[in-house]
């Protein structure tokens, strides 16, 4: 999401809040405002939410298939591929666990009382999250058409993984299928960009509805949610990753931070993991002394599946919406929710505005009101900056650790500040 679009979304957010608040306090009972303005806002907002939901199923399926087929060389790397893959998954699991723990303690969105702002025309039917055993059993679909029609994300992800592996098994004969999915992925990216270009208008319309019933307590709740997301991501970037690298490789945390400074600044400005890949490669090879073979394999893989920042973001965003609309997640459902977020965060790789799209998927999966997506999208640029930085610094940390275990790191590159560890 570029800066100009972000500015337009912020404008739509505040303009919608102002108009909605004016309707609530200045024009309450005026037929023109209550019937026509709010009615139009409801229609436009509902169309925007439907557009996002329209993209979710094909976007997740196509992006995961493309991610799988691009990993076909992983077997050639043997132990290296296994270590990198395992550490990326472990990193994401730790991030999700931490975010769920923090979210359950601080309860972002609690007290916002947005339930009364939900429009009946776009409200989803509330569904309970199944237990972990039912989730595992039901992840294998008996009817793929029904899975797509119902938008069952876990079944769709399962089919996408199978499809990607099947295309890999075709070897050279799978070339046409690979090209087809790559073109389809590019098409989906264009559609996402198109829909997100309409976000200022959709956010404006949805915020008019919310503004008509908002109060100061709700606004403070949104600010608290943003502060919680940023605080967690900053901790991950500046404390968790430097400490993890220091404990496993002997590179001092401050040295790691100094070498990743350019990467952090670039990712904050672009909010794009893919755009930061060249900077990440340079950070690893030129500054941290990681071999090109490790970096060349691990960085593109990380851009696809190492999504600690995204997982923290969408976890707290989903808990915020659930609490704000009076449908809090039960502690018994936390494990199931965490597994769902793990699969979806991997599927978010390389998707512009992927965090917002994945939040939309979770809201649909959990039967939560889609209006909450308007608030998440409105403040997405702020969160996405730090989310991207967490993702790319995580790529650097994991590849540095893998390189150390494989003796593929040049400690002499920064000799004075590297602690020799056996």
C-alpha positions as CSV (number, residue, x, y, z in Angstrom):
1,X,0.0,0.0,0.0
2,X,1.7,3.2,-1.1
3,X,1.9,6.4,0.9
4,X,-0.6,8.3,-1.2
5,X,-3.2,5.5,-0.9
6,X,-2.5,5.4,2.9
7,X,-3.1,9.2,3.1
8,X,-6.4,8.8,1.2
9,X,-7.5,6.0,3.6
10,X,-6.7,8.1,6.6
11,X,-8.7,11.0,5.0
12,X,-11.6,8.6,4.4
13,X,-11.3,7.4,8.0
14,X,-11.5,10.8,9.6
15,X,-14.0,12.2,7.1
16,X,-16.3,9.3,7.7
17,X,-15.9,9.6,11.5
18,X,-16.7,13.4,11.3
19,X,-19.7,12.9,9.1
20,X,-21.0,10.0,11.2
21,X,-20.5,11.9,14.4
22,X,-22.3,15.0,13.0
23,X,-25.2,12.8,12.0
24,X,-25.3,11.3,15.5
25,X,-25.2,14.6,17.4
26,X,-26.3,17.3,15.0
27,X,-28.7,15.7,12.5
28,X,-30.3,12.9,14.5
29,X,-33.8,12.3,13.3
30,X,-33.3,14.2,10.0
31,X,-34.7,12.0,7.3
32,X,-32.2,13.1,4.7
33,X,-29.3,12.1,6.9
34,X,-30.8,9.0,8.6
35,X,-32.4,7.5,5.5
36,X,-30.4,8.6,2.5
37,X,-26.8,9.3,3.7
38,X,-26.6,6.4,6.1
39,X,-28.4,4.2,3.6
40,X,-25.9,5.1,0.9
41,X,-23.0,4.5,3.3
42,X,-24.4,1.1,4.2
43,X,-24.7,0.1,0.5
44,X,-21.2,1.3,-0.4
45,X,-19.6,-0.2,2.7
46,X,-21.4,-3.5,2.1
47,X,-20.1,-3.6,-1.5
48,X,-16.5,-2.9,-0.4
49,X,-16.7,-5.7,2.2
50,X,-18.1,-8.1,-0.5
51,X,-15.3,-7.1,-2.9
52,X,-12.7,-8.2,-0.3
53,X,-14.5,-11.4,0.4
54,X,-14.7,-12.0,-3.3
55,X,-10.9,-12.1,-3.6
56,X,-10.2,-14.2,-0.5
57,X,-10.7,-17.7,-1.7
58,X,-8.9,-17.5,-5.1
59,X,-6.2,-15.4,-3.6
60,X,-5.3,-17.8,-0.9
61,X,-5.5,-20.9,-3.2
62,X,-3.4,-19.4,-6.0
63,X,-0.8,-17.8,-3.7
64,X,-0.1,-21.0,-1.8
65,X,0.1,-23.1,-4.9
66,X,2.7,-20.6,-6.3
67,X,4.6,-20.6,-3.1
68,X,4.8,-24.5,-3.1
69,X,5.9,-24.8,-6.7
70,X,8.6,-22.2,-6.1
71,X,10.0,-24.3,-3.3
72,X,10.7,-27.3,-5.6
73,X,14.5,-27.0,-5.1
74,X,14.2,-27.5,-1.3
75,X,15.2,-31.2,-1.6
76,X,18.5,-30.2,-3.3
77,X,19.5,-28.4,-0.2
78,X,18.9,-31.3,2.2
79,X,19.8,-30.4,5.7
80,X,20.0,-26.7,4.9
81,X,16.5,-26.7,3.6
82,X,15.2,-28.6,6.6
83,X,16.8,-26.3,9.1
84,X,15.6,-23.2,7.4
85,X,12.0,-24.5,7.0
86,X,11.9,-25.7,10.6
87,X,13.2,-22.4,12.0
88,X,10.8,-20.3,10.0
89,X,7.8,-22.4,11.2
90,X,9.2,-22.3,14.8
91,X,9.6,-18.5,14.6
92,X,6.0,-18.1,13.4
93,X,4.7,-20.4,16.1
94,X,6.5,-18.5,18.9
95,X,5.2,-15.2,17.5
96,X,1.6,-16.5,17.4
97,X,1.8,-17.9,20.9
98,X,3.2,-14.6,22.2
99,X,0.5,-12.6,20.4
100,X,-2.3,-14.8,21.7
101,X,-0.9,-14.6,25.2
102,X,-0.6,-10.8,25.1
103,X,-4.0,-10.5,23.4
104,X,-5.8,-12.7,26.0
105,X,-4.2,-10.7,28.8
106,X,-4.8,-7.1,27.5
107,X,-8.0,-7.9,25.6
108,X,-7.7,-5.2,22.8
109,X,-11.1,-3.8,21.8
110,X,-12.8,-4.7,25.1
111,X,-15.3,-2.0,26.0
112,X,-15.5,-0.6,22.5
113,X,-19.2,-1.7,22.3
114,X,-19.4,-1.8,18.5
115,X,-22.1,-4.5,18.4
116,X,-24.8,-1.9,17.9
117,X,-23.1,-0.5,14.8
118,X,-23.3,-3.7,12.8
119,X,-25.4,-3.5,9.7
120,X,-27.8,-6.4,9.3
121,X,-27.2,-6.6,5.6
122,X,-23.6,-7.6,5.9
123,X,-23.4,-9.3,9.2
124,X,-22.1,-12.8,9.1
125,X,-23.7,-15.7,10.9
126,X,-21.8,-16.4,14.1
127,X,-20.1,-19.8,14.2
128,X,-18.2,-21.5,17.0
129,X,-14.6,-22.4,16.4
130,X,-14.3,-26.2,16.3
131,X,-12.1,-28.1,18.7
132,X,-8.6,-29.0,17.5
133,X,-9.4,-32.7,16.8
134,X,-12.4,-31.8,14.6
135,X,-10.3,-29.2,12.9
136,X,-7.7,-31.8,11.9
137,X,-10.2,-34.3,10.7
138,X,-12.2,-31.8,8.7
139,X,-9.2,-30.3,7.1
140,X,-9.5,-32.9,4.3
141,X,-12.5,-32.0,2.1
142,X,-14.8,-34.6,0.7
143,X,-16.2,-32.1,-1.8
144,X,-13.7,-29.5,-3.2
145,X,-16.5,-27.5,-4.8
146,X,-18.4,-27.2,-1.5
147,X,-15.2,-26.2,0.2
148,X,-14.7,-23.3,-2.2
149,X,-18.4,-22.4,-2.1
150,X,-18.4,-22.3,1.8
151,X,-15.1,-20.5,1.9
152,X,-13.6,-23.1,4.3
153,X,-10.1,-21.7,4.4
154,X,-8.3,-24.7,6.0
155,X,-9.7,-27.1,3.4
156,X,-8.8,-24.7,0.6
157,X,-5.2,-24.4,2.0
158,X,-5.0,-28.2,2.2
159,X,-6.1,-28.5,-1.5
160,X,-3.6,-25.8,-2.5
161,X,-0.7,-27.6,-0.8
162,X,-1.7,-30.9,-2.5
163,X,-2.0,-29.2,-5.9
164,X,1.4,-27.5,-5.5
165,X,3.1,-30.9,-4.5
166,X,1.4,-32.6,-7.4
167,X,2.7,-30.0,-9.9
168,X,6.2,-30.5,-8.4
169,X,5.9,-34.2,-9.0
170,X,5.4,-33.6,-12.7
171,X,8.9,-32.2,-13.0
172,X,9.4,-30.7,-16.5
173,X,5.9,-31.7,-17.6
174,X,4.5,-29.3,-14.9
175,X,5.9,-26.3,-16.7
176,X,2.6,-25.2,-18.3
177,X,0.8,-25.6,-14.9
178,X,3.4,-23.5,-13.1
179,X,3.2,-20.8,-15.7
180,X,-0.6,-20.8,-15.5
181,X,-0.6,-20.4,-11.7
182,X,2.1,-17.7,-11.9
183,X,-0.1,-15.7,-14.4
184,X,-3.1,-16.4,-12.1
185,X,-1.1,-15.1,-9.2
186,X,-0.2,-11.9,-11.0
187,X,-3.8,-11.5,-12.0
188,X,-4.8,-11.8,-8.3
189,X,-2.2,-9.2,-7.3
190,X,-3.7,-6.8,-9.8
191,X,-7.1,-7.4,-8.5
192,X,-6.0,-6.8,-4.9
193,X,-4.3,-3.5,-6.0
194,X,-7.6,-2.5,-7.7
195,X,-9.7,-3.3,-4.7
196,X,-7.3,-1.6,-2.3
197,X,-7.5,1.5,-4.5
198,X,-11.1,1.6,-3.6
199,X,-10.4,1.3,0.1
200,X,-10.6,5.0,0.9
201,X,-14.2,5.1,-0.3
202,X,-15.1,1.8,1.4
203,X,-13.5,2.9,4.6
204,X,-15.3,6.2,4.4
205,X,-18.6,4.6,4.0
206,X,-18.1,2.0,6.8
207,X,-16.8,4.7,9.2
208,X,-19.8,6.9,8.5
209,X,-21.9,4.0,9.9
210,X,-19.6,3.5,12.9
211,X,-19.3,7.2,13.5
212,X,-23.0,7.5,13.8
213,X,-22.8,5.5,17.1
214,X,-19.1,5.9,18.1
215,X,-18.0,7.4,21.4
216,X,-14.7,8.5,23.0
217,X,-14.3,5.1,24.6
218,X,-14.3,3.4,21.2
219,X,-11.7,5.7,19.8
220,X,-9.4,5.1,22.8
221,X,-9.9,1.4,22.3
222,X,-8.7,1.6,18.6
223,X,-5.7,3.7,19.7
224,X,-4.9,1.0,22.4
225,X,-5.1,-1.7,19.8
226,X,-2.7,0.1,17.4
227,X,-0.3,0.8,20.4
228,X,-0.4,-2.9,21.4
229,X,0.4,-4.2,17.9
230,X,3.3,-1.7,17.4
231,X,4.7,-2.5,20.9
232,X,4.8,-6.2,20.2
233,X,6.4,-5.7,16.8
234,X,9.0,-3.3,18.1
235,X,9.9,-5.8,20.8
236,X,10.3,-8.5,18.2
237,X,12.5,-6.4,16.0
238,X,14.8,-4.8,18.6
239,X,14.9,-7.3,21.4
240,X,13.7,-10.8,20.5
241,X,15.6,-11.3,17.2
242,X,18.9,-9.6,18.4
243,X,18.9,-11.7,21.5
244,X,18.1,-15.0,19.6
245,X,21.0,-14.3,17.2
246,X,23.3,-13.4,20.1
247,X,22.5,-16.6,22.0
248,X,22.9,-18.9,19.0
249,X,25.7,-17.3,17.0
250,X,27.7,-15.2,19.4
251,X,27.0,-12.0,17.4
252,X,26.3,-9.2,19.8
253,X,22.7,-7.9,19.7
254,X,23.9,-4.3,19.1
255,X,26.1,-5.5,16.2
256,X,23.1,-7.3,14.7
257,X,21.0,-4.2,15.1
258,X,23.6,-2.0,13.5
259,X,23.9,-4.3,10.5
260,X,20.2,-4.5,10.0
261,X,19.6,-0.7,10.4
262,X,19.4,-0.1,6.7
263,X,17.0,-3.0,6.2
264,X,14.7,-1.8,9.0
265,X,14.5,1.7,7.6
266,X,13.9,0.5,4.0
267,X,11.2,-1.9,5.1
268,X,9.5,0.8,7.2
269,X,9.4,3.1,4.2
270,X,8.2,0.5,1.6
271,X,6.1,-1.7,3.8
272,X,6.9,-4.5,1.3
273,X,8.8,-7.7,2.2
274,X,9.3,-8.5,-1.5
275,X,10.7,-5.0,-2.2
276,X,13.2,-5.5,0.7
277,X,14.6,-8.8,-0.6
278,X,17.7,-7.2,-2.3
279,X,18.4,-5.2,0.9
280,X,18.0,-8.4,3.0
281,X,20.4,-10.2,0.7
282,X,23.0,-7.4,1.0
283,X,22.6,-7.3,4.8
284,X,23.2,-11.0,5.1
285,X,26.1,-11.4,2.6
286,X,28.0,-8.1,2.9
287,X,27.4,-7.2,6.5
288,X,26.8,-10.4,8.5
289,X,29.1,-12.6,6.3
290,X,26.5,-15.2,5.5
291,X,27.3,-17.3,2.4
292,X,25.4,-16.5,-0.8
293,X,24.1,-20.1,-1.0
294,X,22.4,-19.8,2.4
295,X,21.1,-16.3,1.7
296,X,20.0,-17.2,-1.9
297,X,17.9,-20.0,-0.7
298,X,16.6,-18.7,2.7
299,X,15.6,-15.2,1.8
300,X,13.1,-15.9,-1.0
301,X,11.7,-18.8,1.1
302,X,11.4,-16.4,4.1
303,X,9.5,-13.8,1.9
304,X,7.0,-16.6,1.3
305,X,6.5,-18.2,4.6
306,X,8.4,-16.5,7.5
307,X,5.6,-14.2,8.6
308,X,6.1,-13.6,12.3
309,X,5.1,-9.9,11.9
310,X,2.0,-10.8,9.9
311,X,1.0,-13.5,12.5
312,X,1.3,-11.0,15.4
313,X,-0.6,-8.4,13.4
314,X,-3.6,-10.6,12.4
315,X,-3.8,-12.3,15.8
316,X,-4.2,-9.0,17.7
317,X,-6.4,-7.5,14.9
318,X,-8.8,-10.5,15.1
319,X,-8.9,-10.4,18.9
320,X,-9.6,-6.7,18.7
321,X,-12.6,-7.1,16.3
322,X,-13.9,-10.0,18.3
323,X,-13.8,-8.1,21.6
324,X,-15.0,-4.8,20.1
325,X,-18.1,-6.4,18.7
326,X,-18.9,-8.4,21.8
327,X,-17.9,-11.8,20.5
328,X,-14.7,-12.5,22.4
329,X,-12.6,-15.6,21.6
330,X,-12.9,-18.3,24.4
331,X,-9.7,-19.6,25.9
332,X,-10.7,-23.1,24.8
333,X,-10.6,-22.0,21.2
334,X,-7.1,-20.4,21.4
335,X,-5.2,-23.4,20.1
336,X,-7.5,-23.8,17.1
337,X,-7.3,-20.1,16.4
338,X,-3.5,-20.3,16.6
339,X,-3.3,-23.2,14.1
340,X,-5.6,-21.3,11.7
341,X,-3.4,-18.2,12.0
342,X,-0.3,-20.2,11.3
343,X,-1.6,-21.5,8.1
344,X,-3.0,-18.2,7.0
345,X,0.1,-16.2,7.8
346,X,2.1,-18.5,5.6
347,X,-0.5,-17.9,2.8
348,X,-0.1,-14.2,3.2
349,X,3.4,-14.1,1.8
350,X,3.9,-11.7,-1.1
351,X,0.4,-10.4,-1.0
352,X,0.1,-6.6,-1.1
353,X,-2.0,-5.6,1.9
354,X,-1.8,-9.3,2.9
355,X,-2.4,-8.6,6.6
356,X,-5.8,-6.9,5.9
357,X,-6.8,-9.7,3.5
358,X,-5.9,-12.4,6.1
359,X,-7.9,-10.6,8.8
360,X,-10.8,-10.6,6.5
361,X,-10.4,-14.4,6.1
362,X,-10.3,-14.9,9.8
363,X,-13.4,-12.7,10.4
364,X,-15.2,-14.8,7.9
365,X,-14.0,-18.1,9.4
366,X,-15.0,-17.1,12.9
367,X,-18.3,-15.5,11.9
368,X,-17.3,-12.0,13.1
369,X,-18.8,-8.8,11.8
370,X,-17.0,-7.6,8.6
371,X,-17.3,-4.0,9.6
372,X,-14.4,-4.5,11.9
373,X,-12.3,-4.8,8.8
374,X,-12.9,-1.1,8.1
375,X,-11.0,-0.1,11.3
376,X,-8.2,-2.6,10.7
377,X,-7.8,-1.3,7.1
378,X,-7.9,2.3,8.2
379,X,-4.9,1.9,10.5
380,X,-3.2,-0.7,8.4
381,X,-0.4,1.5,7.1
382,X,0.8,2.2,10.6
383,X,0.8,-1.4,11.6
384,X,2.0,-2.7,8.3
385,X,5.3,-0.7,8.4
386,X,6.4,-2.5,11.6
387,X,4.8,-5.8,10.5
388,X,7.1,-5.8,7.4
389,X,10.2,-4.9,9.4
390,X,9.5,-7.7,11.8
391,X,9.2,-10.1,8.8
392,X,12.4,-9.1,7.1
393,X,14.5,-8.9,10.2
394,X,13.2,-12.3,11.1
395,X,14.5,-13.5,7.7
396,X,17.9,-12.1,8.5
397,X,17.9,-13.6,12.0
398,X,16.9,-17.1,10.8
399,X,19.4,-17.2,8.0
400,X,22.2,-16.0,10.2
401,X,21.5,-18.8,12.7
402,X,21.3,-21.4,9.9
403,X,24.6,-20.2,8.4
404,X,26.3,-20.4,11.8
405,X,25.1,-24.0,12.2
406,X,26.4,-24.9,8.7
407,X,29.7,-23.0,9.2
408,X,28.6,-20.8,6.3
409,X,29.2,-17.5,8.0
410,X,32.4,-15.4,7.8
411,X,33.0,-14.3,11.4
412,X,36.1,-12.3,10.3
413,X,33.8,-9.8,8.5
414,X,33.1,-8.1,11.8
415,X,35.8,-9.6,14.0
416,X,35.9,-7.1,16.9
417,X,32.2,-7.5,17.7
418,X,31.7,-11.3,17.3
419,X,31.9,-13.4,20.4
420,X,33.6,-16.7,19.6
421,X,31.2,-19.6,20.4
422,X,31.9,-23.3,20.0
